[in-house]
């Protein structure tokens, strides 16, 4: 089941990053899954069609769009298959855990097991792989510092050191060669349910910031 969430992204410079990082650390809780330094590294493998449908939908600002990706924390074998959809300003995300064998089979194109799986997004990805030839496309790696607040179910993240594996799909390697992309310093992401508390707005100065149609996948693809 996918629940609607509000989501906004902002490119921020180095000065903004340092100020926000200090404010967030003082006022909000660290995500309990973060390491001792308050961050973790994420590795995502994005899927797309030969005609780059997901990339073009993002670049063109299509009102209804979706993307599939595999995701894991660097240093961990816990793997998720995620489908992220956006309708207007609302985001919907579905995810299921995959085993290592399932992940390797999927990446290598051995997909027969997906057709008879009992998980909805596994079957949906299978049909898209057969009907529109959706395949693993690009690796994206970055460092994330997450902060949370119970009121409004707010989650604020600072993402930095965004890197791409270009055309590599070596998703299970922690040492896959990557290159840093773009000139951005960091990305501020804000996610919440029905509302965001005023004190969080004050910390983030959201009203004075301009949301951007930023996508790590699009950045990695257009860079490569």
C-alpha positions, -999 to 999 in steps of 0.1 A, spaced: 0 0 0 13 34 -9 6 65 12 6 101 -2 34 123 10 43 159 3 79 162 -10 100 192 -18 136 195 -29 160 224 -28 195 228 -41 216 244 -14 251 259 -13 279 252 11 269 280 35 232 269 36 244 233 41 264 242 72 237 264 87 209 239 81 230 210 94 237 228 126 200 238 131 186 204 123 210 186 146 200 210 175 162 208 170 154 174 154 161 138 161 186 118 141 171 90 121 178 59 143 192 40 113 220 65 107 255 55 117 274 71 146 284 100 124 247 107 117 248 97 81 249 67 57 257 61 21 230 50 -3 234 31 -35 205 31 -60 202 13 -93 176 30 -115 155 13 -142 145 29 -175 133 21 -210 156 22 -242 138 55 -250 145 68 -214 109 73 -206 114 79 -169 142 104 -176 121 123 -201 91 124 -178 112 140 -152 129 165 -174 96 175 -191 79 178 -157 52 153 -165 24 156 -139 21 119 -135 53 99 -135 69 69 -119 103 52 -116 116 19 -103 149 14 -85 169 -10 -63 183 5 -32 206 -5 -4 229 11 22 265 8 13 280 -19 36 247 -37 39 230 -65 20 195 -54 29 180 -46 -5 147 -29 -15 129 -27 -48 110 6 -48 85 22 -71 81 59 -66 52 78 -83 44 115 -84 10 130 -90 10 167 -89 28 177 -57 22 144 -39 46 114 -38 37 78 -34 63 51 -26 60 13 -25 88 -9 -15 95 -46 -9 127 -64 4 145 -86 -21 170 -114 -13 205 -114 -28 196 -142 -52 165 -123 -64 185 -91 -69 213 -108 -88 187 -126 -110 169 -94 -117 200 -75 -127 212 -103 -149 178 -105 -167 166 -138 -152 131 -126 -146 109 -157 -148 104 -159 -111 90 -123 -110 59 -133 -131 47 -157 -104 57 -136 -74 31 -125 -49 44 -90 -45 26 -64 -65 55 -42 -76 77 -72 -84 50 -84 -109 45 -48 -122 82 -44 -129 83 -77 -146 55 -67 -170 72 -34 -177 105 -52 -184 86 -73 -210 63 -47 -225 84 -15 -226 118 -32 -222 126 -15 -189 161 -25 -177 187 -15 -151 202 17 -163 223 38 -139 239 36 -105 237 66 -82 255 69 -48 254 97 -22 258 104 15 226 111 34 221 129 68 185 122 79 165 141 106 129 133 118 101 149 138 69 131 149 46 160 143 35 158 107 57 127 103 84 151 89 116 137 75 144 161 64 175 149 47 207 165 35 222 146 5 258 154 -6 287 139 -26 263 127 -53 281 103 -76 272 81 -106 285 48 -118 277 60 -154 266 29 -172 276 4 -146 250 -18 -130 273 -35 -104 248 -28 -77 262 -52 -51 298 -38 -51 307 -13 -24 338 -3 -45 321 3 -78 340 31 -97 320 64 -95 325 100 -105 310 131 -88 283 148 -108 273 184 -112 284 215 -93 258 212 -65 270 212 -29 240 194 -14 203 188 -17 177 195 10 147 171 9 116 177 30 89 151 33 57 152 54 22 140 56 -7 164 59 12 194 74 46 206 84 50 223 118 58 260 119 89 255 139 103 231 112 94 257 86 113 283 106 144 261 108 143 254 71 132 288 60 110 270 34 90 301 25 122 318 14 135 289 -6 126 278 -41 117 242 -47 134 227 -77 126 198 -99 158 181 -89 165 144 -95 196 125 -87 188 100 -115 184 128 -140 215 145 -128 235 113 -132 221 105 -167 226 140 -181 261 141 -167 270 108 -182 
